[in-house]
């Protein structure tokens, strides 16, 4: 699980740097461009906590989260100079 945390932290650090250096965004706008990624994280954490409290089942969430994190990391790895700002968000 520590590896998942490292990948999540690295992804959150990579995206603003990519937007600033490759796409020419300012520091303020690259921070604001993280909102489409961070708001769903808060909502999903809240919903997963509610489901775990009600059902007592928790094993599906780390597995599903790891799969989604892997897909997102692979998508970040394919970004280049031609990646649009809309797709990078």
Buried (B, 14 or more C-beta within 10 A) or exposed (E): EEEEEEBBEEBEEBBBEBBBEBBEBEEEBBEEBBEEEEEEEEEBEEEBEEBBEEEEEEEEBEEEBBEEBEEBBEEBEEBEEEBEEEEBE
